[in-house]
Amino acid sequence: MNILKKLILIASLIGAVGLAQARTPLVLMTDFGQGDGAVSAMRGVAFGVDPQLNVSDLTHQIPTYDIWIAAYRLYQTVNYWPEGSVFVTVVDPGVGTKRKSVVLKTKNGRYYVGPNNGIYTLIAERDGIAEMREIDEKVNRLQGSEDSYTFHGRDVYVYTGARLASGAITFDQVGPVLDPASLVKISYQQADKSDNTLRGNIPVLDVNYGNVWTNISKSLLDQLNVKPGDNLKVRLYNKDKKVATVIAPFETSFGEVAVGKPLAYVNSLLNFSLALNQGDFAKKYHIQSGADWHIEIEKLESTKK
């Protein structure tokens, strides 16, 4: 191979490495909606750091101030993104207060940039914390924003996240290490089994269809030896108040029951869920979701012979 070909090969390899680094996903999630320029301003800051950044959106439709829903949307989606992805998460009713701004690295190698306010409850439990650092705003803050106190999503979080995703800074350069035990967590009903009863949380509703999702995994459901056609007695609670009791068959798909009838099934995250075939379960039974909502399940008898 002559010298010219070697130089071309070396240049192409260097370019490929740089392009791969620039393509680290930077994923944005907020409760801002898209009716004004807030999300666009954040994107502008990211591209100002590096015009080649791969900037994507998880959602900007988190209900206003709803940290719990934000925590669940992270849990629902992040493991479908590649290792090294950087998530900027801005649901921050305490913006400008003494709550800390952090970057969390999970044990599976993803990064989360945002407030330490409970938003990382579920991913920390599932994926584990490798390390957590406080953002040093003397270094990692958009120049000229020092007198702004109410838009950390633009001035601190997306700026720091973009610098991390682009390779402008390393994780060590984010700021000082924090004790993982200082991560703020939201209390909720863990999924468990006691005798012949399963208990769990109702973290979220399927917003398009009114299906009720839980944190009870298929593997936990299997401990009741539930098979398609088995009847389940389901009790749904808000705190200590029982809101509804429903008898529903466990089925593999919605069409296994008549239109308008309830069923239990395993959703796309392999967790126990409830639905009405072509109807809205949550609306009919007045069910909502969140850390205060929980569910109990007992197996009855099969509807199939």
C-alpha positions in Angstrom: 0.0 0.0 0.0 1.5 3.3 -1.1 1.8 6.3 1.3 -1.2 8.2 -0.3 -3.5 5.2 0.2 -2.3 4.9 3.8 -3.0 8.5 4.5 -6.5 8.3 3.0 -7.2 5.2 5.1 -6.0 6.8 8.3 -8.1 10.0 7.6 -11.2 7.9 6.9 -10.7 6.0 10.2 -10.3 9.2 12.1 -13.4 10.6 10.5 -15.4 7.4 11.3 -14.4 7.6 14.9 -15.4 11.3 15.1 -18.7 10.7 13.4 -19.5 7.7 15.7 -18.8 9.9 18.7 -21.0 12.7 17.3 -23.8 10.3 16.8 -24.2 9.4 20.5 -28.0 10.0 21.0 -29.0 13.0 23.0 -32.7 12.4 24.0 -34.9 15.1 25.4 -37.9 14.7 27.7 -39.9 17.5 29.3 -43.3 18.7 30.4 -43.1 21.8 28.3 -45.4 20.8 25.5 -44.6 22.2 22.1 -46.9 25.3 22.0 -44.0 27.7 22.5 -40.3 27.9 21.8 -38.9 26.2 24.9 -38.1 22.9 23.2 -36.7 24.6 20.2 -34.4 26.7 22.4 -33.1 23.5 24.1 -32.4 22.0 20.7 -30.6 25.2 19.6 -28.3 25.0 22.6 -27.5 21.4 21.8 -26.7 22.1 18.2 -24.6 25.1 19.3 -22.4 22.7 21.3 -22.1 20.4 18.3 -24.0 20.7 15.0 -23.6 17.0 14.3 -25.3 15.8 17.5 -28.1 13.2 17.1 -30.9 15.0 19.0 -34.1 13.0 19.5 -37.2 13.4 21.6 -38.7 10.9 24.1 -41.7 13.1 24.7 -42.6 16.7 25.7 -46.1 15.8 26.7 -45.5 14.7 30.3 -48.3 16.2 32.4 -47.2 19.4 34.0 -45.1 18.9 37.1 -45.7 15.1 37.1 -42.4 13.7 38.2 -43.9 10.2 38.6 -45.1 9.9 35.0 -41.7 11.2 33.8 -40.0 8.5 35.9 -42.2 5.8 34.3 -41.7 7.1 30.7 -37.9 6.7 31.3 -38.5 3.2 32.6 -40.6 2.4 29.6 -38.3 3.5 26.9 -34.6 4.0 27.8 -33.4 0.4 27.4 -34.4 0.5 23.7 -31.7 3.1 23.2 -28.0 2.1 22.8 -25.5 2.1 25.6 -23.9 5.6 26.0 -27.1 7.5 25.2 -27.6 10.7 27.1 -31.1 11.6 28.4 -31.9 15.2 29.4 -35.0 15.0 31.6 -36.7 18.2 32.6 -39.8 17.9 34.8 -38.7 20.3 37.5 -41.3 22.0 39.7 -38.5 22.9 42.1 -36.4 24.7 39.5 -34.2 27.4 41.1 -34.4 25.9 44.6 -31.8 24.0 46.5 -32.5 20.7 44.8 -29.4 19.4 43.2 -28.7 19.2 39.4 -27.1 15.8 38.6 -25.9 13.4 36.0 -26.6 9.8 36.8 -24.8 7.0 35.1 -26.5 3.6 35.3 -24.7 0.3 35.4 -25.8 -0.4 31.8 -23.9 2.6 30.6 -26.6 5.3 30.0 -26.5 8.8 31.3 -29.4 11.0 32.8 -29.1 14.7 33.2 -31.7 16.6 35.3 -32.9 17.4 38.8 -32.5 15.1 41.7 -36.3 15.1 42.5 -37.4 11.5 42.2 -37.4 11.4 38.4 -34.8 8.6 38.4 -36.6 6.4 41.0 -37.5 3.5 38.6 -34.4 3.4 36.4 -32.2 3.4 39.4 -34.0 0.5 40.9 -34.1 -1.5 37.7 -30.7 -0.6 36.1 -28.6 0.3 39.2 -26.5 3.4 39.8 -22.8 3.2 38.7 -22.1 6.7 39.8 -23.8 10.1 40.3 -22.3 13.5 40.0 -23.5 17.0 40.8 -23.3 19.4 37.8 -20.7 22.1 38.4 -22.5 25.1 37.0 -19.3 27.2 37.1 -18.1 25.0 34.1 -21.2 23.4 32.7 -23.6 26.2 32.2 -24.6 28.1 29.0 -22.5 31.2 28.8 -24.5 34.4 29.5 -27.3 32.5 31.4 -25.9 33.2 34.9 -28.8 35.5 35.9 -31.5 33.0 34.6 -33.0 30.9 37.4 -36.1 29.3 35.9 -34.9 27.5 32.7 -32.3 25.0 33.8 -33.5 22.8 31.0 -31.9 25.2 28.5 -29.2 26.7 30.6 -27.8 23.8 32.5 -29.2 20.4 31.5 -29.2 20.3 27.7 -26.0 22.2 27.7 -24.3 19.7 30.0 -26.0 16.7 28.2 -24.9 18.0 24.8 -21.3 18.4 26.0 -21.3 14.9 27.4 -22.9 13.3 24.2 -20.5 15.2 21.9 -17.4 14.2 23.9 -16.6 17.9 24.8 -16.5 16.7 28.4 -16.1 13.3 30.1 -18.4 12.1 32.8 -15.6 13.0 35.4 -15.8 16.6 34.2 -19.5 17.0 35.0 -18.7 17.8 38.7 -18.1 16.3 42.1 -19.2 12.8 42.9 -22.4 12.3 45.0 -23.3 9.4 47.3 -25.9 7.3 45.3 -27.8 7.1 48.6 -28.6 10.8 48.2 -30.8 10.0 45.1 -34.3 11.2 45.8 -36.8 8.3 45.4 -40.6 8.3 45.2 -42.3 5.7 47.5 -44.8 3.3 45.8 -46.2 -0.2 46.0 -43.6 -2.7 44.9 -44.8 -5.8 43.1 -45.0 -8.9 45.4 -46.8 -12.1 46.1 -48.4 -13.0 49.4 -50.1 -16.4 49.6 -52.4 -16.4 46.6 -52.5 -12.7 46.1 -50.4 -10.5 43.9 -50.0 -6.8 44.7 -48.5 -4.0 42.7 -48.6 -0.4 41.6 -50.6 1.2 38.8 -47.8 3.4 37.4 -49.5 4.7 34.3 -52.5 4.4 31.9 -52.3 3.7 28.2 -53.3 7.2 27.3 -54.8 6.4 23.9 -57.0 3.5 25.0 -57.6 3.7 28.7 -55.8 0.4 29.5 -54.5 0.1 33.1 -50.9 -0.9 33.3 -49.2 -2.3 36.4 -45.7 -3.1 37.6 -46.6 -6.8 38.1 -44.3 -8.8 35.8 -45.3 -11.8 33.8 -42.8 -13.9 35.8 -44.6 -12.9 39.0 -48.0 -13.6 37.4 -46.7 -17.1 36.4 -46.3 -17.9 40.1 -50.1 -18.0 40.3 -50.1 -20.4 37.4 -52.4 -18.2 35.4 -53.4 -19.5 32.0 -55.5 -18.0 29.2 -59.1 -18.3 30.1 -58.6 -18.2 33.9 -60.8 -15.8 35.8 -59.1 -13.2 38.0 -60.5 -11.1 40.8 -59.0 -7.7 40.7 -59.3 -5.0 43.3 -58.1 -1.5 42.5 -57.2 1.1 45.2 -56.3 4.8 45.6 -54.2 4.9 48.8 -56.4 2.8 51.2 -59.7 3.4 49.4 -61.0 0.6 47.2 -62.2 2.2 43.9 -63.3 -0.9 42.0 -63.5 -4.7 42.0 -63.6 -6.4 38.7 -63.7 -10.1 37.5 -61.9 -10.5 34.3 -60.5 -13.4 32.3 -56.8 -13.6 31.5 -56.4 -13.6 27.7 -53.5 -13.2 25.2 -55.3 -10.6 23.0 -58.2 -8.1 23.2 -60.3 -10.0 20.6 -60.7 -13.0 22.9 -63.6 -11.3 24.7 -66.7 -9.6 23.4 -66.6 -5.9 22.5 -66.9 -3.8 25.7 -66.0 -6.6 28.0 -63.0 -6.5 30.4 -59.9 -8.7 30.2 -56.5 -9.1 31.8 -53.5 -9.4 29.6 -49.7 -9.0 29.5 -48.7 -5.7 27.9 -45.7 -4.8 25.6 -43.4 -4.5 28.7 -44.5 -8.0 29.8 -46.4 -6.6 32.8 -49.9 -7.4 33.9 -52.6 -5.0 32.5 -56.4 -4.5 32.3 -58.5 -3.4 29.3 -61.9 -3.3 27.8 -62.1 -4.7 24.2 -62.5 -1.5 22.1 -63.4 0.5 25.3 -61.8 2.6 28.0 -61.2 0.5 31.2 -59.9 3.4 33.2 -62.8 5.7 32.4 -65.5 3.0 33.1 -64.1 2.1 36.5 -62.8 5.5 37.5 -59.2 4.4 37.7 -56.2 6.8 37.6 -52.5 6.1 38.0 -49.5 7.2 40.1 -47.5 6.3 43.2 -50.7 6.3 45.3 -52.6 3.8 43.1 -52.3 0.0 43.6 -53.9 -3.3 42.7 -54.5 -6.8 44.1 -55.1 -9.9 42.0 -56.4 -13.3 42.9 -56.9 -16.3 40.6 -60.4 -17.7 40.5 -61.5 -20.4 38.0 -61.1 -20.9 34.3 -63.8 -19.7 31.9 -62.7 -22.3 29.4 -63.4 -26.0 29.5 
